[in-house]
Amino acid sequence: MPKIYGVGTDICEIYRIETAWHRFGHRLSQRILTPAEIHIFMAMSYKRKITYLASRFSAKESLSKALGLGIRHPFTWQNCAILTTEFGKPEVCIYRELHHWCAQKNLMLHISLSDEKNYVLSYALAEWD
């Protein structure tokens, strides 16, 4: 039976991400998003892009907390993607060193996202056997 390894939550004010977007532009999205996420991001309208960027920022923050790592090796913005299934369920995809680290601990990662007009919220759960 799986046990809880860690939980993490984050709330992000969308305006804060929008302000950073105006200051840094695509450098911000390239830092936070993986190539797969950028492909999705580029097809969106401006308003949806900002919410998407905020939700991925928040989700990755939550995951880093659930893993107890913070945003430091092996957890990096580029080693983790939040993609959606055909039914809209967010899924955590991990790569490179983070994938190896999680595999060694036999961890399964889950994420839940919610957004409103001014905020996005994420909740992450890491389970292990």
KANOR-V154508 format. One record per residue. SS is DSSP state (hx for helix, st for strand, lp for the rest). D_FIRST is the distance of its C-alpha to the first C-alpha in Angstrom with 1 decimal. Layout:
ss-><SS:SS>
d_first-><D_FIRST:D_FIRST>
This chain:
ss-><lp:lp:st:st:st:st:st:st:st:st:st:st:st:hx:hx:hx:hx:hx:hx:hx:hx:hx:hx:hx:lp:hx:hx:hx:hx:hx:hx:hx:lp:lp:hx:hx:hx:hx:hx:hx:hx:hx:lp:lp:lp:hx:hx:hx:hx:hx:hx:hx:hx:hx:hx:hx:hx:hx:hx:hx:hx:hx:hx:hx:hx:hx:hx:lp:lp:lp:lp:lp:lp:lp:lp:lp:hx:hx:hx:st:st:st:st:st:lp:lp:lp:lp:lp:st:st:st:st:st:lp:hx:hx:hx:hx:hx:hx:hx:hx:hx:hx:lp:st:st:st:st:st:st:st:st:st:lp:lp:lp:st:st:st:st:st:st:st:st:st:st:lp>
d_first-><0.0:3.8:6.6:10.1:12.5:15.4:17.2:20.8:23.5:27.0:30.1:32.9:36.5:37.6:41.1:40.1:38.8:42.0:44.2:42.5:43.0:46.7:47.0:45.1:44.9:43.1:42.4:39.8:38.0:38.2:36.7:33.7:33.1:32.2:34.7:32.5:32.4:36.1:36.9:35.4:37.0:40.5:40.7:40.2:42.9:43.6:42.0:38.8:38.7:38.7:35.9:33.9:34.6:33.7:30.4:29.5:30.7:28.6:25.4:25.9:26.6:23.4:21.4:23.3:22.5:18.8:19.0:21.4:24.1:26.6:28.9:29.4:28.7:26.4:25.9:29.1:30.1:30.7:27.4:25.5:26.4:25.4:26.3:26.1:25.2:28.0:26.9:27.0:23.3:23.2:21.1:20.8:22.5:22.7:25.4:27.0:26.1:23.3:21.6:22.0:20.8:17.5:17.0:17.7:14.8:12.5:12.5:12.3:15.1:16.0:19.4:21.4:25.2:28.0:31.7:34.8:38.4:38.3:34.7:31.4:28.1:24.8:21.3:18.8:15.1:13.5:9.8:8.6:6.4>
